[in-house]
Amino acid sequence: MSNTTVVPSTAGPGPSGGPGGGGGGGGGSGTEVIQVTNVSPSASSEQMRTLFGFLGKIDELRLFPPDDSPLPVSSRVCFVKFHDPDSAVVAQHLTNTVFVDRALIVVPYAEVFHGSIKAAVKKILLTHEN
């Protein structure tokens, strides 16, 4: 059990290479937001909430594209904001866990540390409009 808290959030994110990967860790425990990529198109928001809810209280969860999106999707992205930053550290250990039919990739998402997941989703929508 103590092994999950030994891994500092500022040491793990760098090698992951994900967008926004762990930068800005000037303070203590890092961000409480994670980005989950390679999410199966058949996975729902409720399934993601159930999976990550075992790790701690979830303040906000967004799945992109949303469940009701009419667009065909090959993969989805999920943002999860935990109440406790330690839950985000533990969540990173779910990387390579097969969920539905895909191996998840979980990285901290420091870009939204001082904002909201809505801002991150809006940014994604703007970059995909063209």
N, C-alpha and C positions, 0 to 999 in steps of 0.2 A: 504494500500500500504506500509506503513512504517513497518508493521509487518514482511515483508519478509526480511528487512534489519536489523532488531533487532536480528535475530538469528545468532550468530557468527558461522563461519564454524569450529572453533576448539571445540565448545561445542557439536554440533550435531553429528559429525561422530563417536565418541567413541562407543555409544550404538548400532550403526548399525551393528557392528561386521563384516563388509565386509573386504575382504583382503586389507591390506594396510590402513585400515580404519582410516584416519585422522591423522596419526602420523606425526611427524616432523613439527607441527604447531608452530615452534618457532617464526616466524615472525608475520606479521599482519593478512592478510585475508585468508591464506591457499592456496590451490591449485586451479587452473582454470580447472582441469581435473576431469571429473566424470566417474564412471563406472556404466553402466546400465545393470543389469542382469534380467533374466527371460523374455527376449525378445522373442516374438513369432517367430517361424521359417519362417512364411510367411511375416514378416515385412522386408521392404527393407531399404537400406541405405538412399534413398531419403525420405522415410517416417520418418525416425529417424531425418534426417536433418530438415525436415519441422517442426516436433514436437518441437525440442529443439531450432530451429532458432528463434522462437517467444520470447525466453528468452534473446537473445543477439547474437552478432556476433560469429560465429563458425570458429575457426582457422583450426581445423582438426577433422574429424570424421571417426572412423573405426568400422566396424561391423564384428564380428568373429563368425562363419565362414563367409567368404565373400558371396555376393549375387550369384556369379557364381560358388560356391562350389558344386562339384558333390556328396559330402558326405551327407547322410541323417542326419538331425539334429533334436533334440528334443527341444533345446532351444539355444538362441544366446546371445552374450555379445556385448555391444556397448561401445566404449570409445569416449567421446566428450571433446575436448579442446576448451574452450571459450577464447575469447580475454580478457574479463574482469572477474576476480575471483568472483565478486558479482553475475554474471550469474550462476556460478556453485553452489553458495549457494542457489539461488532461485530454481535451477533445482532439488535440493534435495526434495523440496516440492511436486514433481511429484511422489514420492514413493507411491505405492499402487494405482496409476492411472491405470485403465484398458486401455491398448492400443492393438488394434486388438483383441486378446482373452486372454491376460495375464495381471496380475497386475505387473507393473514395480517396480524394486528395484533400487533406485538411491543413490549412495554413492560417496563421494569424493575419488579420487584415487591419493594419495600423492606420491606413488612410482614413478610415471612418472613426478613429479613436475619439476625436473631439466633435464628431458630427453624428449623423444618424444613418441607418441603413438605407432610408429613403433617398438620401443624397447619393449614396453609392449606386443604387439601382437607377436613379435618374441619369447619372453619368454613363452607365452602361447603355441605357436606352438612347442617349444622345449619340454615342459612338456607333450604334448599330442602325441609326436612321438612314444613313446613306446607302 
